[in-house]
């Protein structure tokens, strides 16, 4: 907003400006210098950061002269806009904004205290002071606008930034035919091993390559090592150009400055492509969700570039809706607990029940199996764990069940909320023997700080510990070797094939023998057929292992708790 526009808005007329010019006679050179020196004195006494900057720049004498000269400018209104712009881009570049507001306020106070006008000019003087206030407003507005302009350009690549993309999102997409997202492979490790300067050099290289082959497209850096290409060319042409770039980069060693000199690095990237009719009905967040899901899938492909097709888009959008539903359910505490029985497969005795997260839907419930992976990918599993703990302890207080109940706790929860968990159990006066902790395999359990100590603390409290989903991902023999657990739950992907897969039979046999030696309890997950129980009992009998338990729909479906 221009200064002259503000004067019109607030009813300052040309006649007012003529009258204000007459006040110039009250500002003698001596008065101006006195006001300037008082303002400088205030800065030196009250604003140490700005005072040090003035000193470092050897700006002290110039400061007094600049403020003295400021009065000439403000009496020539037609030139004020230019002066405001200069102050915003130079003075405020060095002086912190908060300090500027304080020293300008002191400047206004000095003006009011130093100038004494006759009664008939008092109204004009008030308008003059108001104009000084408007000038400070314009200076700050210009500075903010300038910073916003800088935000529109990425400082490393000089490409339009994510801020620019958000501001012009609809306009840019309107005339486009294709959108593509690019992710540099292994960029995090490059930053770690060679330093951020090397990473920035690599980003600059990537930006140059993309701009050179997509001359008419909008190319932006959206975050970290990710770029977006919005093109008027067809998806097929964009695909061909990215494939050609990928092939060319295989034969190029980029020179990257590192501490020891120059390092030569080969650049690889992953790319996904979306056709216009598929994304123009999406909002900004849904589009990026789809692109990021596509990138994760593309990384599994050998050539690392893929076009996202309609069926995949529909799947990604449904995943996003489910994730948002889960987040909303956690926020509103609408999570329900389903309790599923775990029984001895030989004598049918109940061992415990597992608490499973359920989200109420219009005519059913959404099971944890359908959303737990999405929860992990969106970093809300700790919030889910906290809510499940609170719900479970509530159930113990109100229902007073006469059987133990297990709860799955993620690595993140065990790392950040372990003490809170123990304190909560003590505060609610829950019998520790009624609680069983299942350590989930979604992350490396052994990477949790002090995990052995934490497991021992749980056991000393009387809380039993099981390893969940044993046999896949991180839940392996190493955990049994290191952690003093009470039992393991063999993953359902192994159990459901045990009647036909010889390798799975050998694995279960090995686990039973190991469990017998370590005096562990074994829970077989995913029992949905009688023949699975028969095979497990057969292996149990052959190994002399009796602490065999089962979980699955054949044993009992989860029942929603009343809380």
C-alpha positions, 0 to 999 in steps of 0.5 A: 500500500502506497503512502499517498493512498493512506493519506486519502483513506484517512482524509488528509487533504492537499490543503492539510499538507500545505498547512503541515509544510508551514510547520517546517519553520519549527524544526530548526537545525538545532532542534533536529539535531537535539531530537536525533541525539535524544533518539540515539541516546535512547538506542544506546541505553535501551537497545543493546543489539541495535547499539552494537550494530550502529557501532560496528557499522561506524554509523553513529554520526551518520545516524544523527545526520539521517534523522535530521535529514528525515524531516526534509523528506516528510515535508515533501510528501510526493517523495515520501514513498521512495524514502519509505522504501529505502528505509525498509530495505536498508535501515531495517535490514540491519536493525531488528524490527522490534528495536525499530518500533521502539526507537521510532516510538522514542523519536515520536515522543521526542518530536512531541516534547520538542515542538511547541506550536501556537494554539491555532496550529495545534490541529495541524500539528496533530495531523503531522504526528499522525502522518509520522505514525503512518510513515512507520506503518508503511515502513513496516509494511514495506519490510514485511512485503519485501520479506514475503517476496524473498520467501517466494524464491528458494535461497539455495536453488533460486527456483520459486519456493513452496510459498510461491507455489501455495500462493499461485497454486490454482493459477499455475495448475489451470493451464498445465497438462502434467505435474511431476514430483522429483526426489533425490535418492540418498540425499540425507546421507549425502548431507550427513557424510559430506556436509550441508554445503555439499547437499546445497551444491547438489540441490543447485545442480538438480535445479539447473538440470530441471530448468534446462530440460523444462524451459517452459514449465514451472519448476519449484523446490517444495522442500528438502530434496524434493522438486515439483514440475508443472508442465504444459507438455503431456505426461508421456513427454515429461516421462521421456525427458525425465528418463533421458535426464536419469540416463544422462546423470548415470554418466556424469560425476558431479563435483561437490566441494567438501572439507578435504577438497572436491568429491565426485558424486553421481546423482540419482532421483525418483520421479512420479508423474500425474496427468492433469485431469487426475489432479485438477479436482484435488486440493493442495494437500490431497495432491501432495499426499498422492505424489508422496505415496507415488514416490514411495511406490516408485522407489520400489521400481528399478527405473524409479520413474512412474506415471500414477494411474487412476486406480492408484490415485483412488487408492491413495485418496482413500488412504488419505481419507482413512488417515484423516478419519483416524486423526480426527478420532484420536483428537476427539477421543472416539477410539474404542477398545476391542478385546480378543481372547488368547487361549491355550490350544491344548487345555483351552485356558484363557491366558489374557485378552489383547486390547485392539484399537477400533474406530466407530463408523456409521454401521460398523467399526474400522479395525486397527489392521486397516489403519495402523500402517498409515498411523505409523507413516503420519507420526501419530502412533504415540498419540494413539498409544497414549489414548489406548493406555488411558482407555485401558486404565479406564476399563480396569477402573470401571469394569474391574476385569478378572483377567489380564489385558495386553496393550501394544506399545510402539517404540516411540511411546517406549522412548518418550512416555515410558515413565508417564506409563508407569506413573499412570498405572500407579496413580490409577491404582491398577494391579500391574499383574493385570497388564501385559505389554506387547512390544511392536515390531514396526520399529527396531525395538533394540534402538529404544534407549535403555530398552533392556533396563525398561523391560526389567523395570516392567517385570519388577513391577509385575508387568509381563512383556511379550514380543509382537509379530515375531518372525518378521521385520525387527521381531527376531532372534536377536530380541530373545537373546537380549531382552528378558521377555515372558513370551512371543507372538508368532506373526500371522503371516507364518501361522496361516501357511503352516499346514502347507509351507514346510519352511514355516513349519521348521521355523515354528518348530525352532521357536517352540524348542527355543521357548521351551529352553527359555521358559517362554509362552508362545501365542500363534496369531491368525488362527482361523481354521481348525487344521492350523490348531491341529498342526500347531498341537502336533509340532508342540507335542513333538517338541514337548512344548506345552505353553502354546496359545492361540489368537484369531477368529476361530478362538474368538473375535474382538468384542468392543468394550463398553467404555 
